[in-house]
Amino acid sequence: MSQLQEAHSEPAEVGGVSGEYLQSYIERIERLEEEKTELASDIREVFAEAKGTGFDPKIMRELLKIRKMEQHELDEKESMLHLYRQAIGMH
């Protein structure tokens, strides 16, 4: 039996590990990875569409990061940016 055939044989319990459960998890993860790839492609398309209408995708990505932040995190980030800018003479 080839390695490929062995990889697709019936799951077994080996060393206390249930092959059936493990296979189920692996297959679920594979499906989710496929969905993630498709979603990433969809997101790239939306950014391309936005760019085509004049929006800057880099700025949009920054806005998305900011929207995920808690207010105190954003305040801290802005404070540190201001401090660092002052330290290097950028007003």
C-alpha positions in Angstrom: 0.0 0.0 0.0 1.4 3.4 -0.9 1.8 6.3 1.5 -1.1 8.1 -0.2 -3.4 5.1 0.2 -2.3 4.8 3.9 -3.1 8.5 4.4 -6.7 8.0 3.3 -7.4 4.7 5.0 -10.0 4.3 7.8 -9.0 6.3 10.9 -7.9 4.2 13.9 -7.1 4.8 17.5 -3.4 4.9 17.9 -1.6 5.6 21.2 -4.8 6.8 22.8 -5.5 9.2 19.9 -8.8 8.8 18.2 -8.1 8.9 14.5 -11.8 9.6 13.8 -11.9 12.7 15.9 -8.5 13.9 14.6 -9.6 13.4 11.0 -12.8 15.3 11.7 -10.8 18.3 13.2 -8.3 18.2 10.3 -11.1 18.2 7.7 -12.9 21.1 9.5 -9.7 23.1 9.6 -9.1 22.4 5.9 -12.6 23.7 5.0 -12.1 26.8 7.1 -8.7 27.4 5.5 -10.4 27.3 2.1 -13.0 29.8 3.3 -10.3 32.0 4.7 -8.6 32.0 1.3 -11.8 32.9 -0.5 -12.6 35.7 2.0 -9.1 37.1 1.6 -9.6 37.2 -2.1 -13.0 39.0 -1.6 -11.4 41.5 0.7 -8.6 42.2 -1.9 -11.4 42.8 -4.5 -13.1 45.3 -2.2 -9.9 47.2 -1.7 -9.2 47.2 -5.4 -12.7 48.5 -6.0 -12.3 51.2 -3.4 -8.9 52.2 -4.9 -10.6 52.4 -8.3 -13.0 55.0 -6.9 -10.1 57.1 -5.5 -9.7 55.8 -1.9 -6.2 54.9 -0.6 -6.2 51.2 0.6 -3.3 51.8 3.0 -5.3 54.5 4.8 -8.4 52.3 4.8 -6.4 49.5 6.4 -5.2 51.9 9.1 -8.8 53.0 9.7 -9.8 49.3 10.1 -7.0 48.8 12.7 -8.1 51.9 14.5 -11.8 50.8 14.6 -10.8 47.6 16.3 -9.0 49.4 19.1 -10.4 50.3 22.4 -10.5 54.0 23.0 -7.7 53.8 25.7 -5.5 51.9 23.2 -6.1 54.6 20.5 -5.4 57.4 23.0 -2.1 55.7 24.1 -1.1 55.2 20.4 -1.8 58.8 19.5 0.0 60.0 22.6 3.1 57.9 21.8 3.1 59.0 18.1 2.9 62.7 19.3 5.7 62.1 21.7 7.9 60.4 19.2 7.2 63.0 16.5 8.2 65.7 18.9 11.4 63.8 19.9 12.6 63.8 16.3 11.5 67.3 15.5 8.3 66.6 13.6 5.6 69.0 14.8 
